[in-house]
Amino acid sequence: MKQLWLDVGNTRLKYWITDSDQIIEHAAELHLQSPADLLLGLIQHFKSQKLQQVGLSSVQDKISNIRIQTILSLLNVPIVFAQVHHEYAGLRCGYDHPEQLGIDRWLQVLALAEPEQNFCIIGCGTALTIDLSTGLKHLGGYILPNLYLQRDALIQNTKGIKIPDSAFDNLEPGKNTVDAVHHGILLGLLSSIEHILKQSSRQLVLTGGDAPLFAKFLQDYHPRVEEDLLLKGLQRYVAQDSITNGRSTSQS
């Protein structure tokens, strides 16, 4: 069975194509604030794959999501659009109003949630998101500006100022303003994470583009770096949807 797993984020569109649960194609592309246009450019390729089902996660607004779903409907296959629930697959949402929780965070927690396992899941993407779970209960979390949002807020009019590739390589006191800003931002985020981890014993899981960078400085906590954790959560979501609705995932 061929399936498309699609993650429409704030800046990137990522997807897997699987056949009998084996990944046969994967890609991630910047969508330049127009994910529907990027998807439209991919739709003929997706049609050629003879897909049987689509799993979709999107953090876009309602209008963009309607357009995304309209484009995907050209594939003429079932589409499962992931949503946040008060409880799903046994996992309980920690938000008072579940609809306010980002689907990306929900799926990342869903990907890992197991009885008697406690996690601190950090998404190192457009924002730095921190979610805590105890067994099958999501406890809520935190959202912080990521490294680059904080840098842009502090260093205005950086035109002409070269940002070195090694800007976030260490935590030593900066000997110039650029280093002082970069090292200070990284130190602040790491300190926030460590403060949370010291409150209780949890497995630290890092995902997203900057996960390897944070893992480098958090080795004492034995971090687990998970690529494409959201897409793994999406697979679990769709599997539960098939059980809940009493249908075979091989329907077309």
Secondary structure, DSSP 8 states (H G I E B T S, - for coil): -EEEEEEE-SSEEEEEEEETTEEEEEEEEE-TT-HHHHHHHHHHHHHHTT-SEEEEEE-S-HHHHHHHHHHHGGG-S-EEE----SEETTEE--SSSGGGS-HHHHHHHHHH--TT-EEEEEEESSEEEEEEEETTEEEEEEEEE-HHHHHHHHS-S-TT----TTTTS--S--SSHHHHHHHHHHHHHHHHHHHHHTTS--EEEEESTTHHHHHHH-GGG--EE-TTHHHHHHHHHHHHHHHHTT--TT--
